[in-house]
Amino acid sequence: MVHLVRTTEVWKRLLELGVTEESKLDFDFQFSAKKKDAVEALKSELADYPLRVDREGFIKKSYIISGNSGPITWSEEQLLKWVDYLISVGRDAGCEFEGCGASAP
């Protein structure tokens, strides 16, 4: 629920900066994972998105998975549904959704 509240705040701020529902925005998103198989499961589910995986740690490994939506038009409702989808996919894969954001044009 916290991510959905934050997403609503991000949307409001983007509107203040001049974004409209006709603006094309490229939303970045990020997940974290502790296991490589969780990373692979997430990559499989989000195969339509360009993803980058960074490994951290030597003994106790963790992974950061980053991606973006590509430039598309959004409404607040679409954005909230998309974030809810990302949260669900991450949870099912064993990854933690860390958040998303975009830069105003």
LODREN-155062 format. One record per residue: x, y, z of N, C-alpha, C, O in turn. Coordinates in steps of 0.1 Angstrom, whole numbers, padded with zeros to 4 digits, always signed. Each point is the difference from the previous one (the first is absolute). Layout:
REM residues N
<rec n_u="X" n_v="Y" n_w="Z" ca_u="X" ca_v="Y" ca_w="Z" c_u="X" c_v="Y" c_w="Z" o_u="X" o_v="Y" o_w="Z"/>
...
REM end
This chain:
REM residues 105
<rec n_u="+0008" n_v="-0012" n_w="+0000" ca_u="-0008" ca_v="+0012" ca_w="+0000" c_u="+0009" c_v="+0013" c_w="+0000" o_u="-0004" o_v="+0010" o_w="-0006"/>
<rec n_u="+0015" n_v="-0011" n_w="+0013" ca_u="+0009" ca_v="+0011" ca_w="+0000" c_u="+0004" c_v="+0005" c_w="-0013" o_u="+0001" o_v="+0012" o_w="-0003"/>
<rec n_u="+0003" n_v="-0022" n_w="-0006" ca_u="+0004" ca_v="+0004" ca_w="-0014" c_u="-0011" c_v="+0006" c_w="-0008" o_u="+0003" o_v="+0009" o_w="-0008"/>
<rec n_u="-0015" n_v="-0013" n_w="+0010" ca_u="-0012" ca_v="+0006" ca_w="-0007" c_u="-0002" c_v="+0015" c_w="+0005" o_u="-0003" o_v="+0009" o_w="-0008"/>
<rec n_u="+0005" n_v="-0007" n_w="+0021" ca_u="-0001" ca_v="+0014" ca_w="+0005" c_u="+0011" c_v="+0009" c_w="-0006" o_u="-0002" o_v="+0011" o_w="-0004"/>
<rec n_u="+0014" n_v="-0017" n_w="+0004" ca_u="+0011" ca_v="+0008" ca_w="-0005" c_u="-0002" c_v="+0002" c_w="-0015" o_u="+0004" o_v="+0011" o_w="-0005"/>
<rec n_u="-0009" n_v="-0020" n_w="-0002" ca_u="-0003" ca_v="+0002" ca_w="-0015" c_u="-0010" c_v="+0011" c_w="-0002" o_u="+0002" o_v="+0008" o_w="-0009"/>
<rec n_u="-0012" n_v="-0008" n_w="+0017" ca_u="-0010" ca_v="+0011" ca_w="-0001" c_u="+0007" c_v="+0014" c_w="+0002" o_u="-0003" o_v="+0010" o_w="-0006"/>
<rec n_u="+0012" n_v="-0010" n_w="+0016" ca_u="+0008" ca_v="+0013" ca_w="+0003" c_u="+0009" c_v="+0003" c_w="-0012" o_u="+0001" o_v="+0012" o_w="-0004"/>
<rec n_u="+0005" n_v="-0022" n_w="-0002" ca_u="+0009" ca_v="+0003" ca_w="-0011" c_u="-0008" c_v="+0005" c_w="-0012" o_u="+0004" o_v="+0010" o_w="-0006"/>
<rec n_u="-0016" n_v="-0016" n_w="+0004" ca_u="-0009" ca_v="+0005" ca_w="-0011" c_u="-0004" c_v="+0014" c_w="+0002" o_u="+0000" o_v="+0008" o_w="-0009"/>
<rec n_u="-0004" n_v="-0004" n_w="+0022" ca_u="-0004" ca_v="+0014" ca_w="+0003" c_u="+0012" c_v="+0009" c_w="-0003" o_u="-0002" o_v="+0011" o_w="-0005"/>
<rec n_u="+0014" n_v="-0015" n_w="+0009" ca_u="+0011" ca_v="+0009" ca_w="-0003" c_u="+0003" c_v="+0002" c_w="-0014" o_u="+0004" o_v="+0010" o_w="-0005"/>
<rec n_u="-0005" n_v="-0021" n_w="-0003" ca_u="+0002" ca_v="+0001" ca_w="-0014" c_u="-0010" c_v="+0009" c_w="-0007" o_u="+0003" o_v="+0008" o_w="-0009"/>
<rec n_u="-0016" n_v="-0009" n_w="+0014" ca_u="-0010" ca_v="+0010" ca_w="-0005" c_u="+0004" c_v="+0014" c_w="+0003" o_u="-0002" o_v="+0009" o_w="-0009"/>
<rec n_u="+0007" n_v="-0007" n_w="+0021" ca_u="+0004" ca_v="+0014" ca_w="+0004" c_u="+0012" c_v="+0005" c_w="-0010" o_u="+0001" o_v="+0012" o_w="-0002"/>
<rec n_u="+0006" n_v="-0022" n_w="-0003" ca_u="+0012" ca_v="+0004" ca_w="-0008" c_u="-0004" c_v="+0001" c_w="-0015" o_u="+0008" o_v="+0002" o_w="-0009"/>
<rec n_u="-0021" n_v="-0004" n_w="+0006" ca_u="-0005" ca_v="+0002" ca_w="-0014" c_u="-0003" c_v="-0012" c_w="-0007" o_u="-0004" o_v="+0001" o_w="-0012"/>
<rec n_u="+0005" n_v="-0013" n_w="+0018" ca_u="-0004" ca_v="-0012" ca_w="-0007" c_u="-0015" c_v="-0001" c_w="-0002" o_u="-0007" o_v="+0004" o_w="+0009"/>
<rec n_u="+0003" n_v="-0009" n_w="-0020" ca_u="-0014" ca_v="-0003" ca_w="-0003" c_u="-0002" c_v="-0014" c_w="-0004" o_u="+0010" o_v="-0008" o_w="-0001"/>
<rec n_u="-0022" n_v="+0003" n_w="+0000" ca_u="-0003" ca_v="-0013" ca_w="-0004" c_u="+0005" c_v="-0003" c_w="-0015" o_u="+0000" o_v="-0011" o_w="-0004"/>
<rec n_u="+0004" n_v="+0022" n_w="-0003" ca_u="+0005" ca_v="-0002" ca_w="-0013" c_u="+0015" c_v="+0000" c_w="-0001" o_u="+0006" o_v="-0003" o_w="-0010"/>
<rec n_u="+0000" n_v="+0006" n_w="+0022" ca_u="+0015" ca_v="-0001" ca_w="+0001" c_u="+0005" c_v="-0014" c_w="+0000" o_u="-0006" o_v="-0009" o_w="+0006"/>
<rec n_u="+0017" n_v="+0007" n_w="-0014" ca_u="+0006" ca_v="-0014" ca_w="+0000" c_u="+0010" c_v="+0000" c_w="+0011" o_u="+0010" o_v="+0008" o_w="+0000"/>
<rec n_u="-0011" n_v="-0017" n_w="+0010" ca_u="+0009" ca_v="-0001" ca_w="+0011" c_u="+0006" c_v="-0014" c_w="+0000" o_u="-0006" o_v="-0010" o_w="-0004"/>
<rec n_u="+0019" n_v="+0009" n_w="+0007" ca_u="+0007" ca_v="-0012" ca_w="+0001" c_u="+0003" c_v="-0003" c_w="+0015" o_u="+0009" o_v="+0006" o_w="+0006"/>
<rec n_u="-0017" n_v="-0014" n_w="+0000" ca_u="+0001" ca_v="-0003" ca_w="+0014" c_u="+0011" c_v="-0011" c_w="+0003" o_u="+0000" o_v="-0010" o_w="-0006"/>
<rec n_u="+0009" n_v="+0014" n_w="+0015" ca_u="+0010" ca_v="-0010" ca_w="+0005" c_u="-0006" c_v="-0008" c_w="+0011" o_u="-0008" o_v="+0006" o_w="+0008"/>
<rec n_u="+0012" n_v="-0018" n_w="-0006" ca_u="-0004" ca_v="-0008" ca_w="+0012" c_u="+0012" c_v="-0008" c_w="+0005" o_u="+0009" o_v="-0003" o_w="-0008"/>
<rec n_u="-0011" n_v="-0002" n_w="+0020" ca_u="+0011" ca_v="-0007" ca_w="+0006" c_u="-0005" c_v="-0011" c_w="+0010" o_u="-0009" o_v="+0003" o_w="+0007"/>
<rec n_u="+0016" n_v="-0014" n_w="-0007" ca_u="-0003" ca_v="-0011" ca_w="+0009" c_u="+0013" c_v="-0004" c_w="+0007" o_u="+0011" o_v="+0003" o_w="-0005"/>
<rec n_u="-0012" n_v="-0010" n_w="+0016" ca_u="+0012" ca_v="-0006" ca_w="+0006" c_u="-0004" c_v="-0015" c_w="+0003" o_u="-0012" o_v="-0004" o_w="+0001"/>
<rec n_u="+0022" n_v="-0004" n_w="-0001" ca_u="-0001" ca_v="-0015" ca_w="+0002" c_u="+0012" c_v="-0005" c_w="+0007" o_u="+0011" o_v="+0005" o_w="-0001"/>
<rec n_u="-0013" n_v="-0016" n_w="+0008" ca_u="+0011" ca_v="-0006" ca_w="+0007" c_u="+0004" c_v="-0013" c_w="-0007" o_u="+0011" o_v="-0005" o_w="+0003"/>
<rec n_u="-0019" n_v="+0000" n_w="-0012" ca_u="+0003" ca_v="-0013" ca_w="-0007" c_u="+0000" c_v="+0002" c_w="-0015" o_u="-0008" o_v="+0007" o_w="-0005"/>
<rec n_u="+0017" n_v="-0014" n_w="-0001" ca_u="+0002" ca_v="+0001" ca_w="-0015" c_u="-0013" c_v="-0006" c_w="-0007" o_u="-0004" o_v="+0005" o_w="-0010"/>
<rec n_u="-0002" n_v="-0015" n_w="+0016" ca_u="-0012" ca_v="-0006" ca_w="-0006" c_u="-0012" c_v="+0010" c_w="+0000" o_u="-0008" o_v="+0000" o_w="-0009"/>
<rec n_u="+0008" n_v="+0009" n_w="+0019" ca_u="-0011" ca_v="+0010" ca_w="+0001" c_u="+0003" c_v="+0010" c_w="-0011" o_u="-0010" o_v="+0005" o_w="-0006"/>
<rec n_u="+0022" n_v="-0002" n_w="+0003" ca_u="+0004" ca_v="+0010" ca_w="-0011" c_u="-0005" c_v="-0006" c_w="-0013" o_u="-0006" o_v="+0007" o_w="-0008"/>
<rec n_u="+0009" n_v="-0020" n_w="+0006" ca_u="-0003" ca_v="-0007" ca_w="-0013" c_u="-0016" c_v="+0000" c_w="-0001" o_u="-0005" o_v="+0002" o_w="-0011"/>
<rec n_u="-0002" n_v="-0005" n_w="+0021" ca_u="-0015" ca_v="+0000" ca_w="+0000" c_u="-0005" c_v="+0014" c_w="-0004" o_u="-0009" o_v="+0001" o_w="-0008"/>
<rec n_u="+0015" n_v="+0009" n_w="+0014" ca_u="-0005" ca_v="+0014" ca_w="-0003" c_u="+0003" c_v="+0003" c_w="-0014" o_u="-0008" o_v="+0006" o_w="-0007"/>
<rec n_u="+0020" n_v="-0009" n_w="+0002" ca_u="+0004" ca_v="+0003" ca_w="-0014" c_u="-0009" c_v="-0007" c_w="-0009" o_u="-0004" o_v="+0005" o_w="-0011"/>
<rec n_u="-0001" n_v="-0017" n_w="+0014" ca_u="-0009" ca_v="-0008" ca_w="-0009" c_u="-0014" c_v="+0008" c_w="+0000" o_u="-0006" o_v="+0001" o_w="-0011"/>
<rec n_u="+0002" n_v="+0003" n_w="+0022" ca_u="-0013" ca_v="+0007" ca_w="+0001" c_u="+0000" c_v="+0014" c_w="-0007" o_u="-0010" o_v="+0004" o_w="-0005"/>
<rec n_u="+0021" n_v="+0002" n_w="+0006" ca_u="+0001" ca_v="+0014" ca_w="-0006" c_u="+0009" c_v="+0000" c_w="-0012" o_u="+0007" o_v="+0010" o_w="-0003"/>
<rec n_u="-0009" n_v="-0020" n_w="-0005" ca_u="+0009" ca_v="-0002" ca_w="-0012" c_u="-0003" c_v="+0011" c_w="-0011" o_u="+0009" o_v="+0003" o_w="-0008"/>
<rec n_u="-0020" n_v="+0004" n_w="+0009" ca_u="-0003" ca_v="+0011" ca_w="-0009" c_u="+0007" c_v="+0013" c_w="+0003" o_u="+0000" o_v="+0010" o_w="-0008"/>
<rec n_u="+0006" n_v="-0009" n_w="+0020" ca_u="+0007" ca_v="+0012" ca_w="+0004" c_u="+0015" c_v="-0002" c_w="+0000" o_u="+0005" o_v="-0011" o_w="+0002"/>
<rec n_u="+0003" n_v="+0021" n_w="-0006" ca_u="+0014" ca_v="-0001" ca_w="+0001" c_u="+0004" c_v="+0000" c_w="+0015" o_u="-0003" o_v="+0010" o_w="+0007"/>
<rec n_u="+0011" n_v="-0020" n_w="-0003" ca_u="+0004" ca_v="-0001" ca_w="+0014" c_u="+0015" c_v="-0001" c_w="+0001" o_u="+0007" o_v="-0005" o_w="-0009"/>
<rec n_u="-0002" n_v="+0010" n_w="+0020" ca_u="+0014" ca_v="+0000" ca_w="+0003" c_u="+0001" c_v="-0006" c_w="+0014" o_u="-0007" o_v="+0004" o_w="+0010"/>
<rec n_u="+0016" n_v="-0014" n_w="-0008" ca_u="+0002" ca_v="-0006" ca_w="+0013" c_u="+0014" c_v="+0003" c_w="+0005" o_u="+0010" o_v="-0003" o_w="-0007"/>
<rec n_u="-0009" n_v="+0008" n_w="+0019" ca_u="+0013" ca_v="+0002" ca_w="+0006" c_u="+0000" c_v="-0009" c_w="+0013" o_u="-0009" o_v="+0000" o_w="+0008"/>
<rec n_u="+0021" n_v="-0006" n_w="-0006" ca_u="+0002" ca_v="-0009" ca_w="+0011" c_u="+0008" c_v="+0008" c_w="+0010" o_u="+0010" o_v="+0007" o_w="-0003"/>
<rec n_u="-0013" n_v="-0008" n_w="+0016" ca_u="+0007" ca_v="+0006" ca_w="+0011" c_u="+0005" c_v="-0010" c_w="+0010" o_u="-0007" o_v="-0010" o_w="+0002"/>
<rec n_u="+0018" n_v="+0012" n_w="+0004" ca_u="+0005" ca_v="-0009" ca_w="+0010" c_u="+0008" c_v="-0012" c_w="-0006" o_u="-0002" o_v="-0004" o_w="-0011"/>
<rec n_u="+0010" n_v="-0001" n_w="+0019" ca_u="+0008" ca_v="-0012" ca_w="-0004" c_u="-0004" c_v="-0012" c_w="+0007" o_u="-0003" o_v="-0010" o_w="-0007"/>
<rec n_u="+0002" n_v="+0010" n_w="+0020" ca_u="-0005" ca_v="-0012" ca_w="+0007" c_u="-0015" c_v="+0000" c_w="+0001" o_u="-0006" o_v="-0010" o_w="-0004"/>
<rec n_u="+0000" n_v="+0021" n_w="+0008" ca_u="-0014" ca_v="+0001" ca_w="+0001" c_u="-0005" c_v="+0008" c_w="-0011" o_u="-0001" o_v="+0012" o_w="+0000"/>
<rec n_u="-0003" n_v="-0018" n_w="-0011" ca_u="-0003" ca_v="+0007" ca_w="-0012" c_u="-0014" c_v="+0005" c_w="+0000" o_u="-0009" o_v="-0006" o_w="+0007"/>
<rec n_u="+0007" n_v="+0017" n_w="-0013" ca_u="-0014" ca_v="+0006" ca_w="-0003" c_u="+0000" c_v="+0005" c_w="-0014" o_u="+0011" o_v="+0003" o_w="-0006"/>
<rec n_u="-0022" n_v="+0000" n_w="+0001" ca_u="-0002" ca_v="+0004" ca_w="-0014" c_u="-0009" c_v="+0012" c_w="+0000" o_u="-0010" o_v="+0001" o_w="+0007"/>
<rec n_u="+0013" n_v="+0008" n_w="-0016" ca_u="-0008" ca_v="+0012" ca_w="-0003" c_u="-0004" c_v="-0002" c_w="-0015" o_u="+0008" o_v="-0001" o_w="-0009"/>
<rec n_u="-0021" n_v="+0001" n_w="+0007" ca_u="-0006" ca_v="-0001" ca_w="-0014" c_u="-0006" c_v="+0013" c_w="-0003" o_u="-0010" o_v="+0005" o_w="+0006"/>
<rec n_u="+0015" n_v="+0002" n_w="-0017" ca_u="-0005" ca_v="+0013" ca_w="-0004" c_u="-0006" c_v="-0001" c_w="-0014" o_u="+0005" o_v="-0008" o_w="-0008"/>
<rec n_u="-0015" n_v="+0015" n_w="+0005" ca_u="-0006" ca_v="+0001" ca_w="-0013" c_u="-0008" c_v="+0012" c_w="-0003" o_u="+0000" o_v="+0009" o_w="+0009"/>
<rec n_u="-0006" n_v="-0008" n_w="-0020" ca_u="-0008" ca_v="+0012" ca_w="-0003" c_u="-0011" c_v="-0004" c_w="-0010" o_u="+0000" o_v="-0010" o_w="-0007"/>
<rec n_u="-0011" n_v="+0018" n_w="+0007" ca_u="-0012" ca_v="-0003" ca_w="-0007" c_u="+0002" c_v="+0004" c_w="-0015" o_u="-0008" o_v="-0005" o_w="-0008"/>
<rec n_u="+0017" n_v="+0013" n_w="+0005" ca_u="+0001" ca_v="+0006" ca_w="-0014" c_u="-0010" c_v="+0012" c_w="+0000" o_u="-0009" o_v="+0001" o_w="+0008"/>
<rec n_u="+0011" n_v="+0008" n_w="-0017" ca_u="-0009" ca_v="+0012" ca_w="+0000" c_u="-0014" c_v="-0003" c_w="-0005" o_u="-0002" o_v="-0003" o_w="-0012"/>
<rec n_u="-0007" n_v="+0004" n_w="+0021" ca_u="-0015" ca_v="-0001" ca_w="-0003" c_u="-0008" c_v="+0010" c_w="+0007" o_u="+0005" o_v="+0006" o_w="+0009"/>
<rec n_u="-0017" n_v="-0004" n_w="-0013" ca_u="-0009" ca_v="+0009" ca_w="+0007" c_u="-0007" c_v="-0007" c_w="+0012" o_u="-0002" o_v="-0012" o_w="-0001"/>
<rec n_u="+0000" n_v="+0019" n_w="+0011" ca_u="-0006" ca_v="-0006" ca_w="+0012" c_u="-0011" c_v="+0008" c_w="+0005" o_u="-0001" o_v="+0013" o_w="-0002"/>
<rec n_u="-0009" n_v="-0019" n_w="+0009" ca_u="-0009" ca_v="+0007" ca_w="+0009" c_u="+0004" c_v="-0005" c_w="+0014" o_u="+0007" o_v="-0009" o_w="+0002"/>
<rec n_u="-0012" n_v="+0016" n_w="+0008" ca_u="+0003" ca_v="-0004" ca_w="+0014" c_u="-0006" c_v="-0014" c_w="+0002" o_u="+0007" o_v="-0008" o_w="+0007"/>
<rec n_u="-0018" n_v="+0005" n_w="-0012" ca_u="-0006" ca_v="-0013" ca_w="+0002" c_u="+0008" c_v="-0011" c_w="-0006" o_u="+0003" o_v="-0011" o_w="+0006"/>
<rec n_u="+0002" n_v="+0013" n_w="-0019" ca_u="+0009" ca_v="-0010" ca_w="-0006" c_u="+0013" c_v="-0002" c_w="+0007" o_u="+0004" o_v="-0011" o_w="+0002"/>
<rec n_u="+0001" n_v="+0022" n_w="+0003" ca_u="+0013" ca_v="-0001" ca_w="+0007" c_u="-0002" c_v="-0008" c_w="+0013" o_u="+0009" o_v="-0008" o_w="+0003"/>
<rec n_u="-0020" n_v="+0011" n_w="+0004" ca_u="-0002" ca_v="-0008" ca_w="+0013" c_u="-0002" c_v="-0014" c_w="-0003" o_u="+0005" o_v="-0009" o_w="+0008"/>
<rec n_u="-0012" n_v="+0005" n_w="-0019" ca_u="-0002" ca_v="-0014" ca_w="-0003" c_u="+0013" c_v="-0006" c_w="-0004" o_u="+0003" o_v="-0012" o_w="+0004"/>
<rec n_u="+0006" n_v="+0019" n_w="-0011" ca_u="+0013" ca_v="-0005" ca_w="-0004" c_u="+0008" c_v="-0003" c_w="+0012" o_u="+0007" o_v="-0010" o_w="+0001"/>
<rec n_u="-0006" n_v="+0020" n_w="+0008" ca_u="+0008" ca_v="-0002" ca_w="+0012" c_u="-0006" c_v="-0012" c_w="+0008" o_u="+0008" o_v="-0008" o_w="+0006"/>
<rec n_u="-0021" n_v="+0007" n_w="-0004" ca_u="-0005" ca_v="-0011" ca_w="+0007" c_u="+0004" c_v="-0014" c_w="-0007" o_u="+0003" o_v="-0009" o_w="+0007"/>
<rec n_u="-0003" n_v="+0009" n_w="-0020" ca_u="+0004" ca_v="-0011" ca_w="-0008" c_u="+0015" c_v="-0003" c_w="+0003" o_u="+0004" o_v="-0012" o_w="+0003"/>
<rec n_u="+0005" n_v="+0022" n_w="-0003" ca_u="+0014" ca_v="-0002" ca_w="+0003" c_u="+0002" c_v="-0006" c_w="+0014" o_u="+0008" o_v="-0009" o_w="+0002"/>
<rec n_u="-0016" n_v="+0014" n_w="+0008" ca_u="+0001" ca_v="-0005" ca_w="+0014" c_u="-0003" c_v="-0014" c_w="+0000" o_u="+0006" o_v="-0008" o_w="+0006"/>
<rec n_u="-0017" n_v="+0004" n_w="-0013" ca_u="-0005" ca_v="-0014" ca_w="+0000" c_u="+0010" c_v="-0009" c_w="-0006" o_u="+0003" o_v="-0011" o_w="+0005"/>
<rec n_u="+0002" n_v="+0015" n_w="-0017" ca_u="+0009" ca_v="-0008" ca_w="-0007" c_u="+0013" c_v="-0002" c_w="+0008" o_u="+0006" o_v="-0011" o_w="+0001"/>
<rec n_u="-0001" n_v="+0021" n_w="+0005" ca_u="+0012" ca_v="-0001" ca_w="+0009" c_u="-0002" c_v="-0009" c_w="+0011" o_u="+0008" o_v="-0009" o_w="+0003"/>
<rec n_u="-0020" n_v="+0010" n_w="+0004" ca_u="-0003" ca_v="-0008" ca_w="+0011" c_u="+0000" c_v="-0015" c_w="-0004" o_u="+0006" o_v="-0009" o_w="+0006"/>
<rec n_u="-0013" n_v="+0006" n_w="-0017" ca_u="-0001" ca_v="-0013" ca_w="-0005" c_u="+0014" c_v="-0006" c_w="-0004" o_u="+0002" o_v="-0012" o_w="+0001"/>
<rec n_u="+0007" n_v="+0020" n_w="-0006" ca_u="+0013" ca_v="-0005" ca_w="-0004" c_u="+0010" c_v="-0001" c_w="+0012" o_u="+0010" o_v="-0006" o_w="-0001"/>
<rec n_u="-0014" n_v="+0012" n_w="+0012" ca_u="+0009" ca_v="+0000" ca_w="+0012" c_u="+0009" c_v="+0012" c_w="+0000" o_u="+0010" o_v="+0000" o_w="+0007"/>
<rec n_u="-0015" n_v="+0011" n_w="-0013" ca_u="+0008" ca_v="+0012" ca_w="+0000" c_u="-0008" c_v="+0011" c_w="+0007" o_u="-0012" o_v="-0001" o_w="+0001"/>
<rec n_u="+0019" n_v="+0011" n_w="+0004" ca_u="-0006" ca_v="+0011" ca_w="+0007" c_u="-0001" c_v="+0012" c_w="-0010" o_u="+0011" o_v="+0005" o_w="-0005"/>
<rec n_u="-0022" n_v="+0001" n_w="+0003" ca_u="-0002" ca_v="+0012" ca_w="-0008" c_u="+0005" c_v="+0011" c_w="+0008" o_u="-0004" o_v="+0003" o_w="+0011"/>
<rec n_u="+0014" n_v="+0005" n_w="-0017" ca_u="+0006" ca_v="+0011" ca_w="+0007" c_u="-0006" c_v="+0013" c_w="-0003" o_u="+0001" o_v="+0010" o_w="+0007"/>
<rec n_u="-0008" n_v="-0009" n_w="-0019" ca_u="-0006" ca_v="+0013" ca_w="-0004" c_u="+0002" c_v="+0003" c_w="-0014" o_u="+0006" o_v="-0007" o_w="-0008"/>
<rec n_u="-0012" n_v="+0018" n_w="+0004" ca_u="+0001" ca_v="+0005" ca_w="-0014" c_u="-0001" c_v="+0015" c_w="+0000" o_u="-0004" o_v="+0007" o_w="+0010"/>
<rec n_u="+0008" n_v="-0001" n_w="-0021" ca_u="+0000" ca_v="+0014" ca_w="-0002" c_u="+0003" c_v="+0004" c_w="-0014" o_u="+0004" o_v="-0008" o_w="-0008"/>
<rec n_u="-0007" n_v="+0021" n_w="+0005" ca_u="+0002" ca_v="+0005" ca_w="-0014" c_u="+0005" c_v="+0014" c_w="+0001" o_u="-0003" o_v="+0007" o_w="+0010"/>
<rec n_u="+0009" n_v="-0002" n_w="-0020" ca_u="+0004" ca_v="+0014" ca_w="-0001" c_u="-0010" c_v="+0008" c_w="-0008" o_u="-0005" o_v="-0006" o_w="-0010"/>
<rec n_u="+0002" n_v="+0018" n_w="+0014" ca_u="-0010" ca_v="+0008" ca_w="-0008" c_u="+0007" c_v="+0005" c_w="-0012" o_u="+0012" o_v="+0002" o_w="+0000"/>
<rec n_u="-0019" n_v="-0002" n_w="-0011" ca_u="+0006" ca_v="+0005" ca_w="-0013" c_u="+0004" c_v="+0015" c_w="+0001" o_u="+0005" o_v="+0005" o_w="-0010"/>
REM end
